[in-house]
Amino acid sequence: MILRDPAPEDLPYLRRCVTLARHAVEVGDEPFGSLLVLDGDTLFEDFNHVSGGDNTRHPEFAIARWAAENLTPEQRLAAMVYTSNEHCPMCAAAHAWVGLGRIVYAASSIHLLQWCREWELPDAPVAPLPINAVAPSLIVAGPAPELLDEIRALHAQSAGVTIY
C-alpha cells in the first residue's frame, strides 16, 4: 500500500535523514541517511558506508539488522523507518523479512535513476524497483516534494556533477 505524501509530522525526521546524507557526502560517501523511530524516539540512525567497497553497507540494511537484534517483533512492527531515498530492493527485502513498520522516504528510486541518467552516469547494477514491488504488504509514504531539490543537489555533489 502506498501513501502518496509523507505527513507533516514526518518532515522533521526526513530532514534529519537529509542531514545524515549530507554528512555521508562530507566524509566521501554516497548521500543516503536513515532513521529508525519508535514512539517518537530515534533508536538508530546511520548513513551510507559503501565507499570502502562493500556496496551492501546501506543505512536501511543496517537498520534492519539492528532492529532484528534489539527489538521484539511487536516493536519492529510499530517502528517507522525514515530515509532520504527509497529503499533499494535489497533493503526493501531486509525491511520486510525483519518485520519493520511504515517506511517514509524523501526521494524515490525513480528520481535517482532520472537524475543519474540526466547526468549521464551509469545505471546501478540493481533495478530501481519501488519498495512495494519487492515487499507488497509494506506501508510506504513518499516522496517529499519539499526535499527533492536538496537531495538532488547532494547526489550531484557526490557524483561530481555541477547543476544549476
JONOR-V892291 format. One line per field, one symbol per residue. ss: DSSP state (~ for helix, > for strand, _ for the rest). psi: psi as a letter, one per 40 degrees, with the letter a starting at -180 (. if undefined). A space follows every 10 residues. Layout:
ss: ???
psi: ???
//
This chain:
ss: _>>____~~~ ~~~~~~~~~~ ~~~~~~____ __>>>>>>__ >>>>>>>___ ________~~ ~~~~~~~~~~ __~~~~~~_> >>>>>___~~ ~~~~~~~~__ __>>>>>_~~ ~~~~~~~~__ __________ ~~~~_____> >___~~~~~~ ~~~~~~~~~_ ____
psi: hhhdiiided dddddddddd ddddddefai ghiiihhhfe hhdhiiiife eeegeefidd ddddddddde iidddddeii hhidiiiidd ddddddddfi aihhidiidd ddddddddef iiiiehhgii deddgdeihh hiigdeeddd ddddddddef hhi.
//
